[in-house]
Amino acid sequence: MTQDKESLAFARRRGLLLGSAGLAVGAAAGWPRIASAAEPIKVGILQPFSGGLEALGEQGGQATRLALDEANEAGGVLGGRKFEYIRADTKTDPKTAVERTNELIRRYKVNAIIGPVTSAERDAIRPLVERYKTPLLYATDYEGGTCSRYITLYSSVPDQWVDTFIPYVVEQGAKSLYLIGSDYVWPRKINAAVRANAQKGGANVVAEEYAPWGVKDYTGTLRKISSSGADMVVISIVGADAITFVKQFAAAGLKDRIKLAFFGFSENYLAGLTRDESEGILTACNFTEALDKPEAKELVRKMRAKYGEKAIVSNTVDAHYTMTRFYIEAIKRAGSDDKEAVTDAIVGHSLMSGNGEVMLRASDRHADLNILIAQAQDGRMAVLKDIGRVVASPQCDKA
């Protein structure tokens, strides 16, 4: 994919060494490596740099590198040790994710892995990270219920997004909801929570549908939506498929009479849509670059100083940047890069994110996050309501 080639070109410009297919290895903030007396701390950036979710993968990778570079430029950790990253492409495929994880852990001896994106990828690599006791830092919204000593999650779960968003839109007048998602576990769990919240608020779910990956034509679904009586479509389609759906929804003239809510919507998707196509889309998120807070403005400034004025600064960026900083601070707190010590030290503490202070809980290794209701307006995200901190229910109880 084009973005993947660009990232590899970036890697070569930085003097990185290319490993086996799908991996790139190098120092996060300068080459050659620091002296052997102070070996680098290796972080695997395991992301879908191709295969349909490359926009999310590229932004997660950029945000992780930003945090690692900042740490290196500040002198590193543990008396001057620097971070080195190994970039690995899952190709949006669980089997490939397993292969890359195996290489990161066994060949490259990484201290930690940040990523991937889909729940299928995360679940596929879980046995490996648990077997080799390697911290996995997951920073993508997901369905909840993961409970593992070696997986720490800076992730919105349905308790945080759905339980705040659906009551809001019902209060604003949505009464008949049509649900459509990609055919995997996250959309199904999201929609189960949507149903429960809609029922509590007196709204009705008129249909629930799941689409396979790679759909090019949603005509049949759009016909059903048009005749369903729905006043709001709630989508949990991901990646390029979501762009396809929104474009066809707008082209069919449905957005003039049916509102569109989109779980996972962010600046990532705005970049692939015209202003008319995106106008009015509603979502819940932890961060948007339009947020009028000093910490949000500072993250936007840093990303654009490093990656250019056109750099997208999304919910994905904030989550990966903050999660990586939690890891860096855990090493300092532990006084060691020992995996077990860092695993203990990363939780039970708070840190300033791009949207206020957040806490990584020791009880289930999940984050208490600050939630926003946002809407696409004139080609940008606008914050409609700042919900504040939302504490999810204990996730180990759902494992």
Secondary structure as the mmCIF struct_conf table of DSSP 4:
data_model
#
loop_
_struct_conf.conf_type_id
_struct_conf.id
_struct_conf.beg_label_comp_id
_struct_conf.beg_label_asym_id
_struct_conf.beg_label_seq_id
_struct_conf.end_label_comp_id
_struct_conf.end_label_asym_id
_struct_conf.end_label_seq_id
HELX_RH_AL_P HELX_RH_AL_P1 THR A 2 ARG A 13
TURN_TY1_P TURN_TY1_P1 ARG A 14 GLY A 15
HELX_LH_PP_P HELX_LH_PP_P1 LEU A 16 LEU A 16
STRN STRN1 LEU A 17 LEU A 18
BEND BEND1 SER A 20 SER A 20
TURN_TY1_P TURN_TY1_P2 ALA A 21 GLY A 22
STRN STRN2 LEU A 23 ALA A 27
BEND BEND2 ALA A 28 ALA A 29
BEND BEND3 TRP A 31 PRO A 32
HELX_LH_PP_P HELX_LH_PP_P2 ARG A 33 ALA A 35
HELX_RH_3T_P HELX_RH_3T_P1 SER A 36 ALA A 38
HELX_LH_PP_P HELX_LH_PP_P3 GLU A 39 PRO A 40
STRN STRN3 ILE A 41 GLN A 47
BEND BEND4 PHE A 49 GLY A 52
HELX_RH_AL_P HELX_RH_AL_P2 GLU A 54 GLU A 73
TURN_TY1_P TURN_TY1_P3 ALA A 74 GLY A 75
STRN STRN4 VAL A 77 VAL A 77
TURN_TY1_P TURN_TY1_P4 LEU A 78 GLY A 80
STRN STRN5 ARG A 81 ARG A 81
HELX_LH_PP_P HELX_LH_PP_P4 LYS A 82 LYS A 82
STRN STRN6 PHE A 83 ASP A 89
TURN_TY1_P TURN_TY1_P5 LYS A 91 THR A 92
HELX_RH_AL_P HELX_RH_AL_P3 PRO A 94 ASN A 102
HELX_RH_PI_P HELX_RH_PI_P1 GLU A 103 ARG A 107
BEND BEND5 TYR A 108 TYR A 108
BEND BEND6 ASN A 111 ASN A 111
STRN STRN7 ALA A 112 ILE A 114
BEND BEND7 THR A 118 THR A 118
HELX_RH_AL_P HELX_RH_AL_P4 SER A 119 ARG A 131
TURN_TY1_P TURN_TY1_P6 TYR A 132 LYS A 133
STRN STRN8 LEU A 136 TYR A 138
BEND BEND8 THR A 140 THR A 140
BEND BEND9 GLY A 144 GLY A 144
TURN_TY1_P TURN_TY1_P7 ARG A 149 TYR A 150
STRN STRN9 ILE A 151 LEU A 153
HELX_RH_AL_P HELX_RH_AL_P5 PRO A 158 GLU A 171
TURN_TY1_P TURN_TY1_P8 GLN A 172 GLY A 173
STRN STRN10 SER A 176 SER A 182
BEND BEND10 ASP A 183 TYR A 184
HELX_RH_AL_P HELX_RH_AL_P6 VAL A 185 GLY A 201
TURN_TY1_P TURN_TY1_P9 GLY A 202 GLY A 202
STRN STRN11 ASN A 204 ALA A 211
TURN_TY1_P TURN_TY1_P10 TRP A 213 GLY A 214
HELX_RH_AL_P HELX_RH_AL_P7 THR A 219 SER A 228
TURN_TY1_P TURN_TY1_P11 GLY A 229 GLY A 229
BEND BEND11 ASP A 231 ASP A 231
STRN STRN12 MET A 232 SER A 236
TURN_TY1_P TURN_TY1_P12 GLY A 239 GLY A 239
HELX_RH_AL_P HELX_RH_AL_P8 ALA A 240 ALA A 251
TURN_TY1_P TURN_TY1_P13 ALA A 252 GLY A 253
HELX_RH_3T_P HELX_RH_3T_P2 LEU A 254 ASP A 256
TURN_TY1_P TURN_TY1_P14 ARG A 257 ARG A 257
BEND BEND12 ILE A 258 ILE A 258
STRN STRN13 LYS A 259 PHE A 262
TURN_TY1_P TURN_TY1_P15 PHE A 263 GLY A 264
BEND BEND13 SER A 266 SER A 266
HELX_RH_AL_P HELX_RH_AL_P9 GLU A 267 LEU A 270
TURN_TY1_P TURN_TY1_P16 ALA A 271 GLY A 272
BEND BEND14 LEU A 273 LEU A 273
HELX_RH_AL_P HELX_RH_AL_P10 ARG A 275 SER A 278
TURN_TY1_P TURN_TY1_P17 GLU A 279 GLY A 280
STRN STRN14 LEU A 282 CYS A 285
BEND BEND15 ASN A 286 ASN A 286
TURN_TY1_P TURN_TY1_P18 GLU A 289 ALA A 290
BEND BEND16 LYS A 293 LYS A 293
HELX_RH_AL_P HELX_RH_AL_P11 PRO A 294 TYR A 307
TURN_TY1_P TURN_TY1_P19 GLU A 309 LYS A 310
HELX_RH_AL_P HELX_RH_AL_P12 ASN A 315 ALA A 334
TURN_TY1_P TURN_TY1_P20 GLY A 335 GLY A 335
BEND BEND17 SER A 336 SER A 336
HELX_RH_AL_P HELX_RH_AL_P13 LYS A 339 ALA A 345
TURN_TY1_P TURN_TY1_P21 ILE A 346 ILE A 346
BEND BEND18 VAL A 347 GLY A 348
STRN STRN15 HIS A 349 SER A 353
TURN_TY1_P TURN_TY1_P22 GLY A 354 ASN A 355
STRN STRN16 GLY A 356 LEU A 360
TURN_TY1_P TURN_TY1_P23 ALA A 362 ASP A 364
BEND BEND19 ARG A 365 ARG A 365
STRN STRN17 HIS A 366 HIS A 366
STRN STRN18 ALA A 367 GLN A 377
TURN_TY1_P TURN_TY1_P24 ASP A 378 GLY A 379
STRN STRN19 ARG A 380 VAL A 390
HELX_LH_PP_P HELX_LH_PP_P5 VAL A 391 PRO A 394
HELX_RH_3T_P HELX_RH_3T_P3 GLN A 395 LYS A 398
#
